[in-house]
Structure formats: structure tokens, C-alpha cells
Amino acid sequence: MSDTEIKIKGFEILSKYLGMVEMEKFISIIQNEKFDYTEWRQNLFNGMSGEEISKMAMDYIKNMPKA
């Protein structure tokens, strides 16, 4: 997938789940704050077991709006 395709898909997903106004707000927050994605990602599931992470993922999928 090209960079352009990734950007388009990202905008589509953000718009679908946040709406246009909240999507713009999210992008503004990310651009204006010092945000280290790698550090955030490393700490995202810190202290959780694989089973807990799996349950969270399954619950998330169950509660996602149908497309």
C-alpha cells in the first residue's frame, strides 16, 4: 500500500468513527503535541497477559459498528 493510500484509508477510518470535526481535532492534537508513537506502543499493553489482550481485542471486535 502506498503512502497516499494509507493516508486516504486513515482519513476514511477516522472520519467514520470520529466524524469530521473530531477527526480534525484528533489530527490537530497529534500534530501539536510531542507524541512518540514507538514509546506509546511499547507501553500500551504493559503488564497485561496475552489472554487479557486477546479478550480486549475480541470485545472490541464484537462492539464495532457493522459497516
Contacts in CASP RR format, 6 or more apart in sequence:
PFRMAT RR
TARGET T0000
AUTHOR 0000-0000-0000
METHOD contacts of the structure
MODEL  1
MSDTEIKIKGFEILSKYLGMVEMEKFISIIQNEKFDYTEWRQNLFNGMSG
EEISKMAMDYIKNMPKA
1 9 0 8 1.000
11 23 0 8 1.000
14 23 0 8 1.000
14 26 0 8 1.000
14 27 0 8 1.000
15 23 0 8 1.000
17 65 0 8 1.000
18 26 0 8 1.000
45 53 0 8 1.000
48 56 0 8 1.000
END
